[in-house]
């Protein structure tokens, strides 16, 4: 019989009779498959029990009837769970084995006579079974299940004790046997306890390590997707200094965003800093310059529409600086005051004479000055050849709604 | 020549920074963690310590405290990739004379070391932004108004620094001498270091600025 892991199965169900592997009714094979032992062992057990006063035949018949009527219809190939999903399997198996031994002993008689066996051995068997049930413990067992198990064990053991005391003809014998049983069980517990404790500790350590490993795997996955990929790209583009710098800068931004994520707190809003960082990011990626963004007073979430024009104008100003100033670094400073936002875009580059700009080249006029005015703000451009350029954008932030705008800035 | 101790846990960064610095200053020792750094600084007694903010066993603030305890009076320039406000404010408040990021150009770094050596303050635009932010916070519970506010001129200087202006450009723009700009910058730094306000620390802790 093939034993493979079940993908999905109820916690416990009555196994169906095994029509493929049967000697009589398939009962032994079904039980074997369910508790995960060789069918031969079950068959031998039944045979021994059959010899012990015919109990095996009775049990086999009962099991046959039970399995035939109780097992669910066979819709899919029956896949047993080799390690029983529930401790119940174990307890049933243990109980059956104990019962079998007792019945065997009873039929043999030990020379004590059947009365002795019925009055001493059977109750003792119950006691031991109950204790076994109460003490058997699984790591992942839930609290309720454990309580039920212990209660059941105590009831079985208690019943055995009562039977023992109530029916015992020779009380002293019973007491001796009880003490013997307790000694055996106690000794076993002492021997086994340390290893159980150790297993528990191992389990804790293991779980902690799993948590750590999960976290490591998460970080590793992120670093692989981002940083390692980028490093590979850099190696491949090692000859092209500008592209390498650009890739490295982009990765730096992404990593910073991941490490110190600065997300707005309300959905559908934005903060000034992330909006400007995105602008900086885009220009850095497209033009290979460094854009340093400094924001002050950036503590409120804003309606993206309210700063749309400002952000778009900022992008235009930074792009102009990147294209024309001939510098490696552009400074963007934004200050969020109670009723206005001021943005300064500065480079210490070539500079130009504002008056000398060809009226046909509408870049600055349209995209910066007009845009700010359309959004209710204003813009000033200070530039001096050889010294640098600074674009000053002022945006009141109470009454700003506008309809159109050129694409280029997403918020 | 200015004698410098370089503290950074990444050997690669150290060697890069050292190569840049050695064009103009003398790097007398290097260290990779707080313990090593304190020993090296106590032994070498440099003029300036260029110190990474985050170290394996602590921060630049621990190095500053550790060496101050042993009576060394070297000046500190913090050099870091970290832009987090709490890091910057903490290291400045513990006594560093300036803060620059690792993206700084070699010449600017040398200039910053010289300025720290001269007793001046070194502001990157970002640090100036942090300072403005910190001092513009609610002032009602100020314990010492003298310390807890920037003068109008100091604010102006900080704003220009945040906008990316160099000291000499600020001097020109405000029609004051470079010396005066430096005085303002140092005054701001001192206020930041001496300021008693708890909000400053809270402000820094509450914000994580990329």
Interface residues (C-beta under 8 A of the other chain):
Chain A: X256 X257 X260 X261 X262 X273 X274 X277 X290 X292 X294 X295 X296 X297 X298 X299 X328 X329 X330 X331 X333 X335 X344 X346 X347 X348 X390
Chain B: X83 X84 X103 X105 X125 X126 X128 X129 X132 X133 X136 X159 X162 X163 X164 X165 X166 X169 X207 X208 X209 X210
